[in-house]
């Protein structure tokens, strides 16, 4: 039977580089000279210790992470970190500031409120289409930290620059744009990222935390989420998701071979520009749901027809036709509907162009 070729535009778990998967396949049964698979390997073994350390070092290399930051591999995904951030940092003053720009930061704020006082830096809105101007932000005077989601996967909003918190530790959820663009890690207290969006399979969450923020978790903080303990034990306090970390480490090496984070950023800009430019040139047939200055380079939600509100019959036909042409997981998140194309690092320029070509054909066949 001929192999079915598809282009995966899923928001996560998402496309991985084929080059990496073929490498993993080759070493699946026997890793190196170990005689066993990484899936069978003791997390206390020398072979796994090398994988763990190499993955950490790759992150340091790719992001120029200085030694006063610890790199930890945790479980629980972004949702687990919503609690972990508050449990590890809220005890400093008992309160925190949250910049809510979409569903994930809203969920993070709700979770943090279980452990302390949460101040919303700007008012709640009915629809997330932009980031309010910094001049309207209202920080509290006693925040332990300021939290934001750098890229909202559901609503397709990405911060164009790092928020200025005037010295208050800044925490960023970078799950869906981690290693897709350069940033200065020294401006952050904590950065975390669930791997399954952009750098690996589901099961592991990367945490980069500044050392001065360790040592004072809330008494109720479970060991599994305790940054201090997991940093001290080099992410080996309990059995980590060894295989997910191994695959992620291979993705890091792939990024290095492709030119590092700068190359990923350049590709993301090219892909997203092509897509948004076509959407904007379609005379309203396709409509971006986000104002141009805040459009994500990773997740592009859009509507088809309906005067910008979306024609569900037309959108269903679009998805059916896309699937017939080998393009999958383009359906928008259930909270917002419509269409969403996720163009992570592993999605190529050619694959993005294939989507746009289909969009052009669909427009020509359905325009009135």
N, C-alpha and C positions, 0 to 999 in steps of 0.2 A: 504494500500500500504506500502510495506517495505521501511524503511528509507534508502536512498542512502548514503553510506559512501564514503567520498572523503578525500584526503589529499591535502590541499591547500598550494602550494609552491609559491604563488603570492608575488610580491615584494611590494605591497601596493596599496590599502588597503589589509592588510594581515591577516593571521590566528590569531585568539584570543584564549586564553586558554578556552577549553570547560567548565572547572570548573567555570570560571568567567561568561561565557554566561549563564550557568544554574542558577547562583546566580542572575544575572540581570533579567533573565526571571521570576524567583520566585517573585522578587520585582518590576516587570515592572508596574503593574497596581496600586498597593498600596505600596509606599515606607515607610517602618517603620510604625509609627503610624500616618503618615500625612494624610492618606486617599486619596492621589492622587499620580500620577506618577511623577518622577523627570522631565519628559518632560513637565508637566503642572505647575511645581513649580515656584514661583516667585524667581528671583535671589536675591531679597532683604530679603527673608525669613530666619528664623533661621535655618531651615533644610538645605537649600542650602548653607548657610554660613558655616555650619559644614562640608559639603562635600568639599567645596572649600578649607577651612583651612586644612582639613585632607589630601587632595591631596598634598598640598604644604609641609606639615610636612613629609609625606611619602618620598618625593623626598629628603628632608633634611636628613632623617634617612638613606636612601639607599645610598646616595652619600656623607654623612658627609659634607653637605653644611653649612658653617659658617654663622653667622648672618649678616656679611657685604655684603652678596649677597641677592638680591631680586629674588623671583620666581614669574613669571608672566605667565598667560594663555592668549594667543592671538589667533586671527583667521587669515586666509590667507595662512596657510601652510608655507613650506619652501620658496616658491616663494615670499610670502609676506614679509618674513624676509630678503630676498635678498635686498629689498628696505629699510626695517626697520633698518637693521644694519647700512647702509650708512647714512640714515636720522638721526639717533641718535648719530653716532660716527664720521662721516666724518668732522664735523665742527671744530674739535680740531685743525687740520692742513690743511684740504682741500685735503688730499691725503691718500691713503691706499695701502697696499701690499696684493696681492692675489696669493696663491699657487693653480694653476689650474692643477688638476689631473684627470679630467673627465667632463662629460657634466654638472653636477650640479654646480660645482665650476666655470665652464666657464660661465654659465648663471648668476651666482651671480656677477662675475666680470663685465659682460656686463651691468647688472642692476645698479651696484654701479657707473659705469662711467657716469651715468646721473647726479650724484650729486657731483662729484669731480674727482680728478685725480687718476687713477688706475695704479699701477705698477705691472707687471707680474714678479714674483720672478724668474721664469725660463721660457725659450722660449716655444712657442706653439709647439705641436707635432701633427702628423697625426693620430697616434693611441696611446691610453692610455693603457700601459701595465706595468708601473712601476712608482715609484716616483724617480725623479732625485736625485743623492747624495747631501747631505746638503752642501758639499764643493763647489757646483756649483750654489747655491742659491745667488741671488743678491737682498738684501733688500735696500729700499730707506732710506735716512737719516731723512725724516720728516713724516713718516707714522703715521696716527692717530691710526691705528690698523693693525694687520696681520690676514688675513682670510684664512681658509681652510675647506674642506669637509673631515671629518674624515673617512667616508666610502662612496665611490661612488657606488650607487645602480646599475647604468646602466653598468658601466665598471668593477665592482667587485674589486676595489682597496681600500685597507684599510691601514691607516698609522700605522706602527708597534710601533711608539712612538710619544710622543707629540713634535711638533716642538719647537726649542729654538729660541725665538724672542728677546733675550737680553733686556727684560724689556718692550718691546712694547706690549700693550694689545692684547691678542690673542683671536680671535673669531673662534668658531668651529660650523659647521653644523653637528650635530650628529643624524640627523633624522633617519637613517637606522641602527644605532648600539647603540642607547641610551639604557642604562641599560643592555647592553650585556657584558660589561667588566668594570673593575674598572678603575678610573682615578682620578687624583688630581685636584679638581675643582679650587684650589687656583692658578693654573698655567694659568687660563683663565680669560679674562675680560667678555666674553659672550659665553654661550653655548646655542644652540637652537635645538629643535627637533620636527618635525611634528609627531604627535602621531601615525598616521595610518601605519607606517612601523613596529613598534615593541612594542608599549605600549598601543594602544587603537584604537578607530575608528577615521575616518577622521573628521575634524572640529576644532580641537584644536592643538595649537603649544605651547610647553613648552619653556620658555625663562628663563635662569638663568643669571643674570647680576650683576656685582660688583657695589656697590653703588657709588663709585667715578666716574663712567662713566655716571651717570645720571645727568640731569640738563642742558644739552647744546645741545638739538636737533637743527637741521637746522630749520629756520623759516617756511619752506614749509612742514615740517613733519606733516602729518595728525594726529589728536588726536588718531585715532584707532591704529596707529603704534607707538605712543609716549611711550617709555619705562618709562619715568619719571612719566607721568600722570597715566599710568596703574599700576605702582608699588605703587604710592601714594594711589590709589583707590582700591588696593587689587584685581585687575583684574575684578572689578565690575563697571567700569566707564560706560560701556554700557552692554547690555544683552550678557553674554558669552554663548558659546555652552555648556549649563548646562549638558545635557545628556552625551555628549562625555567626559566631565570632570569627571562625575560620574563613567562611565565605566572605564576610565583610572585609577581612584582612586582604583577601585577594582582589576585591573591588578597589581597595586603597592602592594596591600596587598597579592596577589597571589605570587608575587616575594619574598616577605618577608617570606611567609610560605614555599617556596621552598628552602630557604637558602640564599636569598639575591643576590646581584650582583655577588658575588664570585661563587655561584652555577650556575648562568646563564653563566658566563665566562667559567667555566669548561665544561659545556654541549656544548657550542658553539665550543670550541676547539675539543672536541671529535667528534661532528657531522661533522665539516668541515674537520678534518683530515681523517676520513673514506672516505668521498666523494672525496677529492683531491688525496688521496693515490690510490683509485681505478682508477680515471681518468689517473693518471700518470703510472699505471701498465697495461694500456689497449693497449700498443704498438702502440699508435698513433690513435687508433680508436676514442677515445675521447681525446680532446685537451683543456686544460685550456688556456684562453686568457690572463692570467696575470702571471708575473714572481713570483715564489714561495714566496719570501720574502714579497710581497705586496698583497697577496691574501686575499680577504675578508672572515671573518668568518660568514658573514650574507648572502651575495649574491655571488653565484658561477656561472658565465657565462662560457659556454664551447661550443665547436663545435664538430660535428660528421662527420668523414670522410673528404674527399676532401683535404687530405694532410695538415690538420690543418686549412684550409680555410673554411671548412664546405661544406657538400653535402646537398643542400636544399631538395632534394627528400628524402634522408635518414632522415634528421631532421624532415620533415613533417610526415614521417612514425613513427618516435619515439614519436612525440607528440600525434599522433592518438592512438598509442598503450598505451601510458601513461594514456590518458583519459579513454580508455576502462578498464584500471586497477584502475581507481578511483584516479588518480593523475592529478591535474589540475594546470593551470597557470604556465606552465614550458616554455612557449615560450619566447625567448630572447627579449629584448627591441627593438623597431622598428629601433632605430639608429644603432644597432650593429648586430641584427639577432641572429641566433643560438638558444641555449637553456640557460635558467637561472633558477637555483634552489635557492630560498630564504629560508634559514633555520633559521628563527628568533626564539626568545625565546620560543614561543608557539609550534613550530614544535619539536616533540619528537625525541629521538634517534631511537626509533623503526620505526617511519615514515621515517626517513632518511635511515635506513637500508632497508626499503621496496623499496625506490627509487633505491638504489644501486643494490638490487636483480633484479629489472626490467632491469636496465642498463646492468647487466651481461647477462641476457637472451637475450636482444636485440643484444648485441655484438655477442653472439654465433650464433644467427640466421642470422646475416648479415655480418659476417667477411668473407673475401675472402680467 
